[in-house]
Amino acid sequence: MGKLVADIIVETLQSAGVKHCYGVVGDTLNLIARSLEKSQIEWVSMRHEEAGAFAAQTEAQVADRLTAVAGSCGPGSLHFINGIYEANRNRAPVILIASQIIRDELGFDFIQEVDLKQVYRDCSVFCDMIHTPEQARRKTVIACQTALAKRGVAVLIVPADISASVADDKIPYAVHVTRPVTRPNDADLAEIAEILNNSENVVLYGGSGCQGAHQEILAVADRLKAPIAHTSRAKDFLEYDNPYNIGMTGMLGNEAGYNAMLDCDALLMLGADFAWRQFYPDKAKIVQVDIDPTHLGRRHPVTKGVIGDVKATMAALLPKLVERTDASFRSAYLKRYAKYRETERAKAAGGHDGSIPGDYLTKVINRHAAKDAWFTADDGTPAAWAYRHIDANGQRRILPVCFMAQWPTACRGLSDCRRQSPLGRWSAWQAMAGFRCCSET
């Protein structure tokens, strides 16, 4: 007996780990919405599709799972565009179910006809249409698997007549995603070790790819007597319990991180795709480790670029590094960073005229916030306040404003949102996480 294609799509999403689907219901999406209602996937109704894409990106990154968005034909599915660009750039596993007009009308400039494949192909890791009912499960599986494996957005275009069709669903296609350990080969590791061992002053610079590698990075820094600078997105992962931390460089950074990177002989970049070239050292040897090969050397020329997971690569590199005794370079920049922090804390004081400066307010919030609180700040000066006065502790998160500012203010799952909130109340979701957009990783 056949099965409704809408049910096949939703069943496959559920088996791939999707917990929530964000979007706006419309005519060509009705059957899929009905199938979602019967499933274990929670439908989250948004006021605008763009907000749904940002919310899905947040969940995908924080919960580390595939998350769905869905919209109707024409401007409905088109409205996801800003959030989809952001999610794909930030390597968030998101799947967009973009419903479409019926196949018989495609190519005739029908009302609400949009070439969604043309629109989304440059901001996705997969973008294709289900052409026949028999393709439904197979193509949905490929979309889900690609989004998870390549860490990006998969766009699945579903004509309304396809959703309403019945397919002979006998072939057991299923999503298979594993997490292999990826590291450079021994020859590359030996070359990296030679560069670092023969350099006098080494700095480690970590990005968002350092998540989960805290212990391994500190072990390498300890052996090389190197200070650790980081990007804004790595603050949550590298700042806490780190005696070698010298903060950020760049426009939101400080003079210790900035000068250490310019003064070093060797820079070890770990999971960082920092965009501003003027903050890179001109004369130092740069070794870059990144899981994405397209990131290697694209911001600034590097001496050695290798593909690898930061945690696995640092663990494999550590035995090849020579233990150092001279920590004078690191000590000098740790002192400069400590002096900077002391100056920043002193400046964050109540206004003499009764006003409440933003940096002082941020410092007070930091003091009273829960250990597992999430924070958000608008772009610009509020982001600087957050990075300078919110302390990371391994549990807290600061998430981009473009993610969390779009979190739904009302949804069918309101009770779930309350329960999941770190502060245990709905207002926490509205005050949550965020700082910058995707320009810095």
JOCOR-V689818 format. One record per backbone hydrogen bond with DSSP energy under -0.5 kcal/mol. NH is the residue of the N-H (numbers start at 0). CO is the residue of the C=O. E is the energy in kcal/mol with one decimal. If there is no record, write none. Layout:
NH:CO:E
NH:CO:E
//
This chain:
2:166:-2.5
4:164:-2.7
5:162:-1.7
7:3:-2.0
8:4:-2.6
9:5:-2.0
10:6:-2.6
11:7:-2.1
12:8:-2.2
13:9:-2.5
14:10:-2.1
15:11:-1.4
16:13:-1.5
17:12:-2.0
18:65:-0.5
20:41:-2.6
21:67:-2.3
22:43:-1.8
23:69:-1.0
28:25:-1.7
29:25:-0.7
29:26:-1.2
32:28:-2.7
33:29:-2.3
34:30:-2.1
35:31:-2.4
36:32:-2.0
37:33:-1.1
38:34:-0.7
38:35:-0.9
41:18:-3.0
42:40:-0.5
43:20:-3.0
44:42:-0.6
45:22:-2.7
51:47:-1.3
52:48:-1.9
53:49:-1.8
54:50:-2.4
55:51:-2.5
56:52:-2.0
57:53:-1.9
58:54:-2.2
59:55:-2.6
60:56:-2.1
61:57:-2.9
62:58:-2.5
64:59:-0.7
66:92:-1.7
67:19:-2.0
68:94:-2.3
69:21:-2.2
70:96:-1.9
73:111:-0.7
75:72:-1.6
76:71:-1.9
77:73:-1.4
78:74:-1.7
78:75:-0.6
79:76:-0.9
80:77:-1.6
83:79:-2.4
84:80:-2.4
85:81:-2.1
86:82:-2.7
87:83:-2.5
88:84:-2.1
89:85:-1.9
90:87:-1.2
91:86:-2.6
92:90:-0.5
93:91:-1.2
93:151:-1.3
94:66:-2.4
95:153:-3.0
96:68:-3.0
96:94:-0.6
97:95:-1.0
97:155:-2.0
98:70:-1.9
98:96:-1.0
99:157:-2.2
104:101:-1.3
105:102:-1.2
107:104:-1.5
109:104:-0.6
112:109:-2.4
115:113:-1.9
118:114:-1.8
119:115:-2.5
120:116:-1.2
122:119:-1.4
123:120:-0.6
124:152:-3.0
125:152:-1.2
127:154:-2.0
129:156:-2.4
130:128:-0.8
134:131:-1.4
135:132:-1.5
138:134:-3.2
139:135:-2.2
140:136:-2.6
141:137:-2.1
142:138:-2.2
143:139:-2.5
144:140:-2.9
145:141:-2.4
146:142:-2.2
147:143:-2.1
148:144:-2.8
149:145:-2.7
150:146:-0.6
151:146:-1.5
153:93:-2.6
154:125:-3.1
155:95:-3.1
155:153:-0.6
156:127:-2.7
156:154:-0.6
157:97:-2.0
157:155:-0.5
158:156:-0.5
159:99:-2.1
161:158:-0.7
162:158:-1.9
163:159:-1.5
164:161:-1.4
166:2:-2.9
168:166:-1.4
169:167:-1.4
172:170:-2.1
179:177:-0.5
181:179:-0.6
182:180:-0.5
188:184:-2.4
189:185:-2.3
190:186:-1.9
191:187:-2.5
192:188:-2.7
193:189:-2.2
194:190:-2.0
195:191:-2.4
196:192:-3.2
197:193:-1.6
198:195:-1.1
201:199:-0.5
202:265:-2.2
203:226:-2.5
204:267:-2.8
205:228:-2.3
206:269:-2.7
207:440:-4.4
208:270:-2.1
209:206:-2.0
210:207:-1.5
212:209:-2.4
216:212:-2.4
217:213:-2.1
218:214:-1.8
219:215:-1.8
220:216:-2.5
221:217:-2.3
222:218:-1.9
223:219:-2.2
224:220:-0.9
225:220:-2.2
226:201:-0.6
227:243:-3.0
228:203:-3.0
228:226:-0.5
229:246:-1.9
230:205:-2.3
233:230:-0.7
234:231:-1.2
236:233:-0.9
237:233:-2.1
238:234:-1.8
241:238:-0.8
242:240:-0.5
244:241:-1.4
245:227:-2.5
252:249:-1.3
253:247:-2.5
256:245:-0.5
257:253:-2.2
258:254:-2.4
259:255:-2.2
260:256:-1.6
261:257:-1.4
262:258:-2.1
263:259:-1.0
264:200:-2.9
265:200:-1.8
266:284:-2.8
267:202:-2.8
267:265:-0.5
268:266:-0.8
268:286:-3.2
269:204:-2.9
270:268:-0.6
270:288:-3.1
274:438:-0.7
276:274:-0.8
278:275:-1.5
279:276:-1.9
284:264:-2.8
286:266:-2.9
286:284:-0.5
287:285:-0.5
287:303:-2.8
288:268:-2.8
289:305:-1.9
292:290:-0.7
294:291:-1.9
295:292:-0.9
297:294:-1.4
302:285:-2.0
303:285:-2.0
305:287:-2.7
307:289:-1.3
308:181:-3.2
312:308:-2.7
313:309:-2.6
314:310:-1.9
315:311:-1.9
316:312:-2.0
317:313:-2.1
318:314:-0.6
319:316:-1.8
320:317:-1.7
323:222:-2.0
326:324:-0.8
330:326:-2.8
331:327:-2.2
332:328:-1.5
333:329:-2.3
334:330:-2.1
335:331:-1.6
336:332:-2.2
337:333:-2.3
338:334:-2.3
339:335:-2.1
340:336:-2.7
341:337:-2.2
342:338:-2.1
343:339:-2.5
344:340:-2.4
345:341:-1.9
346:342:-1.9
347:343:-1.3
348:346:-2.0
350:354:-1.9
353:350:-1.6
356:354:-0.6
360:356:-2.3
361:357:-2.4
362:358:-1.9
363:359:-2.0
364:360:-2.6
365:361:-2.5
366:362:-1.6
367:363:-1.7
368:364:-1.9
372:369:-1.5
374:396:-2.5
375:430:-0.6
375:432:-0.6
376:433:-2.0
381:378:-0.5
382:377:-0.5
382:379:-0.8
383:379:-1.4
384:380:-2.3
385:381:-2.2
386:382:-2.5
387:383:-1.9
388:384:-2.0
389:385:-1.8
390:388:-0.6
396:372:-1.4
398:374:-1.6
398:396:-0.5
399:433:-0.6
402:399:-1.3
403:399:-1.7
404:400:-2.2
405:402:-0.8
406:403:-2.0
413:410:-1.1
416:412:-2.3
417:413:-2.3
418:414:-2.2
419:415:-2.5
420:416:-1.3
423:420:-1.5
427:424:-1.5
428:424:-0.5
428:425:-1.2
429:425:-0.9
430:426:-1.2
431:428:-0.8
433:374:-2.6
439:436:-0.9
//
